Amino acid sequence: GMENQQIISEFLMTLQQLMEWPVQVVIRLLTDEERVVGFYQRLPSDMGSLQVLDVYVSECEQVQKYNPWLHYGYPLHLCREQGIHKPVLEALSRRALTAAESAEVLRIIFLHDQPQDQMSYVHFRKQVDEWNKDAGVLWNPTKKRFVHWVDMKKLDKFYKH
């Protein structure tokens, strides 16, 4: 829309007032225009219940950049668009996840609650491989083909100890 400092100030003030309520606000960007994306990425980090999502393909590219073992599926993107708030999901496109965070993401995706820290990596990997096969394949727009949620070889490379 139109840019002027008064409109931006009013928008930020309204957003700040909204953050005082017990709500999760998702701003779904429908552009990859750098100026627009940059504005929303620079919003104050103290707006804890605010989530800014890029267009699906851009979000997918960011996840692949930091967590190449995970194929960021559209169903997960839709959940985030609908306001499912899990800090670990927000971290996917910002940095490489730790082994514990990766296990949490996989439990969310595959709807399982078995914690990784109670099993060896070999057992955990076997469990993830089973979940992965049971879930079937999904379209990956960056690779332009159907893939499983988890690239097991890349998971091994990142997290096997």
Salt bridges, closest charged atoms under 4 A:
GLU3 OE2 - ARG35 NH1 1.92
GLU33 OE2 - ARG35 NH2 2.84
GLU59 OE2 - ARG80 NH1 3.14
GLU81 OE2 - ARG28 NE 2.61
GLU81 OE2 - HIS77 NE2 3.27
GLU90 OE2 - HIS85 ND1 2.86
GLU90 OE1 - ARG94 NH1 3.92
GLU101 OE2 - ARG95 NH2 2.67
ASP129 OD2 - LYS133 NZ 3.24
ASP156 OD1 - ARG125 NE 2.76
